[in-house]
Amino acid sequence: MQKGNGVSMQSGKVVLLPASVSSLARGLPPAPVGTLFVLGDHGGISVPPCSGFTVVFGRNEPDVHVCVGENDRGVSRQQGQLYTDGRRWIVRNLGKAPIRFPGTQLLLRGQEQPLPVAYTPLFIRTGPGREHLLEVRVAGTPATPSAACHRLSTHFSQPWDLSERERLVLVALGQRYLRHEPYPAPLTRGLVTEELAALQPRCEWTEKCVDGIVGTVRARLSNRGVGGLTRDEVGEPVGNSLNHNLLMALLLSATLVPSDLRLLD
């Protein structure tokens, strides 16, 4: 089985992920522990553990397994690779541009880093404010039933329902979080309004409209038990606390994921 003209993939060893897969953050299909999943601009690939298969990613789609940053010459044609040493998956940077992990950790050219058994968004940074997302996830052990927890507070682990319009506004509001900037903060309503107006010039976006949508989502989650979303809980001065707490609730529940940044493209 081949992808493009320059990448050979052994039959039965890997599975191609179609472009319709929106994100790896919202879960995986059944897979053996240690299976690697990688998702880029136009789909991705999954590789079983201990297969000896090396996944190559970069800008030049015919010569890589997973394409990322195809329209940005700052991304190397073969930017990096993912391989296993038999115990864990490791990412290695082959290109000139750094690869950023969540937080501030940078993987520079020639460096490599083991991946956790978890979801890891990787960002290829080619300039100020310009990064390309590569989603990576290593399958872990399926969850097992735990002991009864009748008296413990409710834990919301499922994504919250958002309308398309609500998701767009909240992605704009929380884009610094989704880009894993070192010290993220919610955008001001003025900046959110300006960005949405530029993105959808035919829609009459106003600060009042943005405030209304954010407030509606905040109230809905608060009514369902999410804390820190009202002035009484936070206290004065409120500042960015309410929107910060809202965004954290959406991020921790995987309601918003890095791939949602594509809505702002």
Secondary structure, DSSP 4 states (H G I P E B T S, - for coil): -EETTTEE--TTT-EEEPTT---STT---S--TT-EEEEETTEEEEE-TT----EEEES-GGG-SEE--TT-TTS-TT-EEEEE-SSSEEEEE-SSS-EEPSSS-EE-TT-EEEPPSSEEEEEEEEETTEEEEEEEEE--PPP------TTSPP---SPPP--HHHHHHHHHHTHHHHTT-SS--PPPHHHHHHHHHHH-TTS---HHHHHHHHHHHHHHHHHTT-SS-SHHHH-SS-TTHHHHHHHHHHHHTTSS-GGGGGGG-
